[in-house]
Amino acid sequence: MSEKTWNGRFAQKTDRLVEIFTASIGFDRRLYPYDVQGSIAHCRMLASCGIITDAEATTLIQGLGKIKRELDHGDFVFDEGLEDIHMHIETRLVQEVGKVALKLHTARSRNDQVALDMRMFLREAVGQDISVLQELRKVLVHLAEKNLDVIVPGYTHLQRAQPVLLAHHFMAYLEMFTRDAERFADCLKRIDVMPLGTAALAGTTYPIDPAYTAELLDFPAVTANSMDAVSDRDFVVEYLAAAGLCMVHLSRLAEELILWSTAEFGFIELPDAFATGSSIMPQKKNPDVPELVRGKTGRVFGNLMAMLTLLKSLPLTYNRDMQEDKVLLFDTVDTLQACMTVLCRMLPELIVNRQVMRKAAEAGFLNATDLADYLVNNGMPFRSAHHCVGQAVAYALENGKELHELTLEELNSFSKQIRADVFAVLTPEAMIDRRKSAGGTASENVKAAIAQAKKKLGA
Ligand code: ARG
């Protein structure tokens, strides 16, 4: 077992159980690239401020580079007794370059070090989220474009309501994912603040230059208050909340794919490569991919709640509780990216049953509003038109017909203002194309939205 860097005041050896219990190396090892990069910047800053010599800095930086390569290649030996990734790298550096390594930790503590690593990890993860979201948005735009002439019932209360273009439905998700990307970009502003040099909590007595460290690590700002800098995990909460909301959107899409692929709907079929079978029922083709996207959403919400609970009532400044933040953050980052990536791959392969969708859009009185609007255009007040069409619907139901299947004579028994031109008004195409109001489903609107999105996304 390696000697601990902090054991100067301890008379007893740490209990093995405590070592195992307190260790974070099992999960925080993935912070190593940021930890090394942060340490290298710290060395440069210490040298430029005359706190260590240039020669010492060069030795430390070379040693850190070698350790990074060992970690990259899986040649690094881990030891739970060394708690975390910071201790591992420092201890290995002593073995590698000797006593000079003991100077690396001048003017910093693990508290600001881990805060830096978390911020560096997360800004990279957020960058990846934004680019996967960009991919997902491109996929949706292409899917919309491919299905521009497909008509599907739009629903409220999961009851057929009015016909819409399938493309319009997909473009609704584009809006959600655009907001998600904006939210991630916004939380990046608060992640991108450099805390190193705060030391344990109160600042340091050395004449350091955190602005230089920030410049080396490409941070646009430095934390303003040392106590806040080591106890702040708001940026993690914000990210987990943004990720949770993004999962809400993914799970709504997933739920529709699940519903739409049932025999009851029959609107779509999932590609075989993205469906799974049953171990007992040979006929089954199950939508496990969207089901798992839906299912994993719960864990992502849970991580947000766990993080809020972790921070609630914590006294300033750093408390070991905060070590748990990594488990939650890493899990959410991995889950979100996995869900988005699998949907990016699956969506272009969706098999759309346009005939089934179209038939569904023609049944269930989806043109009732349009018949009322027709009467309004002929001078009837909307409420009276609504009542009149309601009676026509009741009559049609009794006679097993749709509104457009009633004869002009039958329609005239409800209003004399209905003429033969009504039938052209009641087709799904006509209903859709009349909805030219801003953001409505008219083909010209949807085409324009697709063109605009393609331009914006470079799709
Ligand atoms: N492994 C610790 C964490 O992730 C690093 C910071 C430890 N600081 C301390 N004072 N024990 O939070």
Boltz pocket constraint, residues with backbone or C-beta under 6 A from the ligand:
constraints:
  - pocket:
      binder: B
      contacts: [[A, 22], [A, 24], [A, 28], [A, 83], [A, 84], [A, 110], [A, 111], [A, 114], [A, 318], [A, 319], [A, 320], [A, 322], [A, 323], [A, 324]]
      max_distance: 6.0
